Amino acid sequence: MKKHVNGNEYFVQDQGQGAPVILLHGFPLDHRMWHSQMETLSAQYRVLTPDFRGMGQSDVPVTPMSLTQYAQDILALMDELRIEKATLGGFSMGGYVAMALMRLAPERFSALILANTRPEPDGQEGRKNRMNMAVSLYEKGAAAARDAMMPKLVTTATIQEQPQLIDNLKMIMDSMPPEGLVHASIAMAFRADSVDLLPTISVPTLVIAGEQDAIAPPDVMKSMADQIPGAKFHVIPSASHLTPMEKPEAFNELVLAFLKEVSLKSMDYHSPS
Ligand code: MLT
């Protein structure tokens, strides 16, 4: 469905009933990357998968974006849907936005899932690559992001063995508005350093890495998890970057176990002594 958020038409898939779980997608993708999680988790939870501004079906911004603005859109969406508090999950770019949200409004979130993401900002080389990507997106369209990202998203074994998954991924990436991806590239290039945020995160946190992820390698993610008080850390074997789509069963199992534990803890907390 479409909602009016910060003056823009904003797409969100909203399915299931129960405690709300908001899942934020990566680059250059949209809510469809969460298809398997939506199917599985919405049997027990209200699952919300928005499209960031300029990606998927949400309006393309006409002024520059920052990760803080993507985060403000999520807060405005929560207000629009009257969701006071939710579990927040972010994959890669979605993880950067999730960290921006934990900085902006930690009181709106009761638990956090960070998948295949990292807290450090880009270095000079990384920024340069993003600028080159922005130029290629203007010249070649969304295919520029697809060609650059595909080999980094899944393992070579998956590329060979799961043609349907690859076709689906291509279809999603090819449908992205190139200008929206330019905004996202530039916003990521100038994102804030979130390392200082990590020790201040006070909600239960699950950190998920992919064994062969070169974008957010397991050692980087382990060090991130070590800095978040009490965070749980798991590595999904034989997976690259896009763990929710490449290994959906393993991913969903970790998330379901985490959500169950979090809800049991909050029942303990609320039950009369
Ligand atoms: C993503 O999957 O969202 C991107 O790999 C994030 C990034 O390029 O830093």
Residues whose N, C-alpha, C, O or C-beta is under 5 A from the ligand:
A	BS01	MLT	G26 F27 F91 S92 M93 G94 I215
